[in-house]
Amino acid sequence: MVKVSAPGKIHLIGEHAVVYGEPAILAAVGKRLFVEAEKHDAVKYVDLRWETDSKEWAVEDVLESTDRVLELWSHGTQTKDFSPLFNHIKADRYAGYRKAVVGIVMKKLGIKGGVKLAINCEFPTSAGLGSSSALSVAVVTAISELYEKQLSLSQINELSYDLEKIIHGTPSGGDNTASCYGGLIWFQKSSPQNVMMPLKEEISSMPEGFVLVNTREEKSSTGELIQKVRLLEESYRAPRIKEISKLVYEMKVALKSKKYDLMKDIINRDQQLLKELEVSTDEIDSIAEAVRKIGGAAKLCGAGGGGIMLCWHKDKDLLKRTISQLGYEPWETQLGVEGVRIEK
Ligand code: PMV
């Protein structure tokens, strides 16, 4: 049996713009997703995050279903409409997605046998914390370890990116990169290879005072939210994407030079732009406003539409009290933790 864990992530800044080739800064967070893998004659998928969620399929079924999913993905890249893919993978409690996650790894690594996977996670899914990318990274690592494929981190990351495409259509690859390598990273989607730079040397420490909050709203998937932004008029979308990109560069300078008031303004300006891209919600807006009123900063994280927000104030206790008074639970976590690892 092999046990692997991979961390969730937050976007300090740059979500959505990163899909259009602009840079983003991401941090691995101190909550992890765990995958246990064992050899098996079929493909058994046990997701312990949802009670009694256990499924088993024959290997041939998994491989055939994977071909169908890959076909739908190719179709989506041509038509720029991934709805048929998203509908397909969601059906039957995400059976299509789950089979493809295992099927793609088996196909790419030339694995003939089956596998039993048990999945568990310390953070909520569909919240902007990158649970699907942590799953991708951990599943790739677990299956490759189990079948002794000795993949490098960069190979794990590349294959995880293929899994992310199935659930998100055209993801940037930033989430899986942050989960794979960990730490605080500068990421940019690029061809033929995405750019990843650890920021450890340049940004030796992060300020105190970050708190996460989960709005817990019922939300659309990342793929659907990416599609929503893509469907905005280009003349409206493009300048806002460029503006976010400028903020990403400014953020690096602010963090490097420890100018935290500047960092605060950048976060607030970024939230405004994400709102204009129509991925914020009333709840996010009202939390952001309350945090701004006490002199802090707050923004949505990841695709948006509800879920995790990143909040900052130099007085962390005041920030936590303000969030609690609004009826939400402030959540402290480490930023910049270790990436994927084999658990002993
Ligand atoms: O909501 P999440 O955790 O899946 O993050 C998505 C971030 C986007 O920039 C919107 C998409 C991407 O692939 O980078």
Residues whose N, C-alpha, C, O or C-beta is under 5 A from the ligand:
A	BS01	PMV	G14 E15 H16 V18 G128 L129 G130 T170 P171 S172 G173 G174 T222 C301 G302 A303 G304
